[in-house]
Amino acid sequence: MRLSGRLFLEQLLDQDAYLEWFLGSLHASNLDMLLVWLSTIGVYWKNLTSYRKRGRRLAQTLLDKLAWVCHSSFS
């Protein structure tokens, strides 16, 4: 993750593909890995929210994860 983040920030990766992978991985993450993904959002925040479509997908994923965590906590 650290290497891919470094390559992304140095613009050595296809940024759109990387951000799509990032959002897909966040969406597919389980509860154990969710905190890792949430902690890395800040690094990519500007890139994730600069396009409406990606920002909307990020917001929907975060809301889905919040609902999932709340449902898991009360079950």
Backbone torsions as a table, in degrees:
resi	resn	phi	psi	omega
1	MET	NA	-41.4	-179.3
2	ARG	-63.3	-44.0	179.4
3	LEU	-63.1	-46.1	-179.1
4	SER	-64.6	-37.4	176.5
5	GLY	-63.2	-41.2	178.2
6	ARG	-63.7	-45.5	178.3
7	LEU	-62.2	-37.8	178.4
8	PHE	-63.7	-49.5	-177.0
9	LEU	-65.6	-27.0	176.7
10	GLU	-90.0	8.0	177.7
11	GLN	57.0	41.0	177.5
12	LEU	-101.4	0.3	176.4
13	LEU	-118.8	158.4	171.5
14	ASP	-67.9	108.1	-172.0
15	GLN	-63.8	-39.5	179.4
16	ASP	-63.7	-44.6	179.8
17	ALA	-64.5	-40.2	-179.6
18	TYR	-65.0	-44.1	-179.3
19	LEU	-67.3	-34.9	174.8
20	GLU	-65.1	-41.2	176.2
21	TRP	-62.3	-43.1	-179.7
22	PHE	-59.4	-49.4	-179.7
23	LEU	-65.1	-39.2	177.7
24	GLY	-64.5	-39.8	179.2
25	SER	-69.3	-39.1	175.8
26	LEU	-61.8	-44.6	-179.5
27	HIS	-62.8	-38.5	-176.6
28	ALA	-86.8	-4.0	-173.9
29	SER	-68.3	147.9	175.5
30	ASN	-90.5	178.2	-175.9
31	LEU	-61.5	-36.4	-179.6
32	ASP	-65.0	-38.0	-177.3
33	MET	-91.8	-10.2	-176.4
34	LEU	-58.1	-41.2	-179.5
35	LEU	-64.4	-35.1	176.9
36	VAL	-63.4	-47.1	179.9
37	TRP	-65.0	-41.1	179.6
38	LEU	-64.2	-35.1	-179.5
39	SER	-71.4	-22.0	179.7
40	THR	-92.1	-10.0	-179.6
41	ILE	-58.1	-38.0	-178.7
42	GLY	-58.9	-33.3	179.5
43	VAL	-64.8	-38.2	-174.7
44	TYR	-105.3	7.6	-172.9
45	TRP	-51.4	-50.9	-177.0
46	LYS	-61.0	-42.9	179.8
47	ASN	-69.8	-35.8	-179.6
48	LEU	-71.5	-31.6	-175.9
49	THR	-101.2	0.8	-178.1
50	SER	-74.5	-21.4	176.2
51	TYR	-115.4	133.3	-175.5
52	ARG	-56.0	-43.3	-177.5
53	LYS	-62.3	-45.6	179.2
54	ARG	-69.0	-40.4	177.8
55	GLY	-61.7	-40.6	177.8
56	ARG	-65.6	-41.3	178.6
57	ARG	-65.1	-40.4	177.3
58	LEU	-62.3	-47.0	-179.7
59	ALA	-61.6	-43.4	179.8
60	GLN	-65.6	-40.3	178.4
61	THR	-64.0	-43.5	179.3
62	LEU	-64.2	-40.2	177.2
63	LEU	-65.8	-39.8	177.4
64	ASP	-63.2	-42.4	179.8
65	LYS	-66.7	-38.5	177.6
66	LEU	-63.0	-45.5	178.1
67	ALA	-62.2	-40.0	179.9
68	TRP	-64.8	-43.9	179.5
69	VAL	-65.6	-44.1	178.9
70	CYS	-63.0	-42.7	178.9
71	HIS	-64.7	-40.3	179.5
72	SER	-67.1	-34.6	-178.1
73	SER	-70.9	-34.0	-175.5
74	PHE	-95.4	-1.9	-179.9
75	SER	-92.4	NA	NA
